Amino acid sequence: MHKNTFFFLTWQIEILYYIYMGISYRPLFVLLAKHGMSKTDLRTKIGISTNTLAKFAKSDYISGETIEKLCAYFNCQPGDIMEYVPGSKTE
C-alpha cells in the first residue's frame, strides 16, 4: 500500500471516531490531511505538547491560545478547525 494511501485511510478512521463527540476537531483533521501533515508535524510546527495533541483525539478542552496558534498557522477561523456536534457528551 502506498504511504499516502495508508495515511489517508488512517485519517478516515480517526474522523469517524471524532464525529461522536461534543466539540469535534474533525475539520482540523481534514485540513491536516489536505495539507499532507501528520499530527506530529502539527505538534512541532505550532509548538504544542503531546498532551495537548492527545486532547484533540478525545475532544477535550483546548485552550484559546492553542486555537489561536492553529488559526494563525493555517490562516483560518476557529470554525474551520472545530465544530459543535449535537447529541454530544455535554447533553
N, C-alpha and C positions, 0 to 999 in steps of 0.2 A: 504494500500500500504506500502511495506517495506521502511524504511527510506533511504536505499541506492538506491533503485529504483527511489524514488522521487528525490533524489539528482542528479542522472544521467540524468533523464528526464529534470530537470531544466537546467543542463549544455547544453543539446542538443538544447533547445530552445534558450539559450543565444548565442550559437555558430552560429545558423542560422542568428542572428542579426549581428554578427561581420563580416561576410564574405562580407558585402556590404560596408565596409569602406576602406580607403586608406591603412594604415598600420593596419593590423589585428593582434590582440593578441589571435586569435583562438588557435594557438599551445600552448600558455600558459594555456588556459583553459582546453585543452585536457590533458596537463601534470598534472594540478591540479586534474582533475577527476581520472587519473590513480593512483595518489598518495592518493586519497580519501580525499583531502583537500578542504575546503571551501575558498572563497575569504577572509573571516575574519581570518581564520587560516594563510593564506599567509601574510596578513597585519601585524599580530602580530609577526610572525616568522622572517620577514625580516625588520620590523621596518619602514613601510611606513604609511602615513596618509590616512584617509578615502577619502580625496580629490584626492590623487594620485590613490587610488584604483578605484574611480569613473572614472578617465581618461581612464583606461583600457576599461571600458564599452563603452565609447564614442569614442574610438580610437583617443584620443587627444595625444598631445606631452607628451612623458615620458622621463625624464632626463636620460642621460647616467649613472648617479650614480645609479638610480633605476634599469636600465637594468643590470648594473654590480652586484648589490645585488641579483637580480634574478638568474643570471648566476652562481654566487658563491654558492647560496643556492642549486640550482638543479644540479650543476656541468655540465653546458651545454654551448652552444654557443648562441649568440643572435638570430640566425636563427631557433633555437629550440623553441623560445618563441614568435616570431613575424614573420610576412610575409607581403610582398607587394601584394596588390590585384589590378590588372589592372582595369581601369574603375572607379577609386576611386574618392573621393571628391576633390582631388587635380587637377584633369583633367578638 
